[in-house]
């Protein structure tokens, strides 16, 4: 690693570690954000063609962009003016060859996961990579930077962004999810990570290997386990906590930035030292909202009032850790994971994925996993994965119990009961595909689910 890159990583690490010593209250944080935001918006007007005609003013004069609008303006939203098709080509070639070290000039080019169905690309400069690495180490690494650490990261695709983490006494290893699980288990055991970061479905597979080979003395005892890339629901969290004999922390990372991380008290906080958050309320009673983010540091690619597709649940109680950063009880999934059913007055109202997951998994002990897709407002397609040893009669009984549970759930929420149809469970064995148990297949905007007056 070049000395300049290492110096930048160390500077970002120190700045992140000491931030909360300087910023202790919400008022202090908001004053700091206003100053930083002015610099960010001035840079956007000056550098990105898309914003050159935005009038004077604050954040509210900038348009809020969803992913579709952002991708349509991609070339005018990155400093070098690269075309989206060219960036996608570079990233797809890297994924095909599994060589993620290629740069476009000095920029790292990555491909978003395409969870929402529209795959984009992200660009990161060396300075931004170094800052990301320093902040990530400061927030995610247990202990001190001088302590030896071995970080195992399981992902669909690697990136020069991730390899920037390896420095000094810190060993970093990327485990490619396209490789056979048996080989990955053997390799991660030999690596003996102190920090393990993987999607929940991979953590479940590693936990099963761990449970199945304890008598063979499988060595996999990380000091910290992180769930990444997918929603960690309460069912999986409890199971993984038992298997790894420790709390399961979460990292909220997307192609749009490092958005949040679990604190030592076990609650997720959004990284408001890195991004400004506007809340687009979905359900005021429960604190659910869709975040609209503005990155306060990225200069290569504009992330200004970018509407994420995720639904977050805001915490109503202060966090014991004392952080002024916004605390959330959970990441509930994509907005496309929010189901929508008619009410008595004909309006659509939301049914959140967390309720659906608890209803289905709690319906029968024979249900090991499931997928639920809403194709129309009046129907649900439900596919079950039954536990080992269950026969066809058990599967039929489990489906009937799950369908009844879903109908009761809708009725209890004042929603029209759907017709629940049986489907075959597909795609559950592909570790490179993000797990989404609950999904709505028809388009809606958050405003469509709000009652008159805003919820």
Secondary structure, 3 states (H helix, E strand, C coil): CCHHHHHHHHHHHHHHHHHHHHCCCHHHHHHHHHHHHHHHHHHHHHHCHHHCCCCCCCHHHCCCECHHHHHHCHHHHECCCCCHHHHHHHHHHHHHHCCCCCEECCEEEEECCCCCCCCCEEEECHHHHHHHHHHHHHHHCCCCCCCCEEEEEEECCCCHHHHCCCECCEEEEEEECCCCHHHHHHHHHHHCCCEEEECHHHHHHHHHHHHHCHHHCCCCCCCEEEECCCCCCHHHHHHHHHHHCCCEEEEEEECCEEEEEECCCCCEEECCCCEEEEEEEEECCCCEEEEEEEECCCCCECCCCEECCEEEEECCCCCCCCCCCCEEEEEEEEHHHCEEEECCCCCEEEECHHHHHHHHHCCCCCEEEEEEEEEECCEEEEEEEECCCCCHHHHHHHHHHHHHHHHHHHHHCCCCCCEEEECCCCCCCCCCCCCCCEEECCCCCHHHHCCCCCC
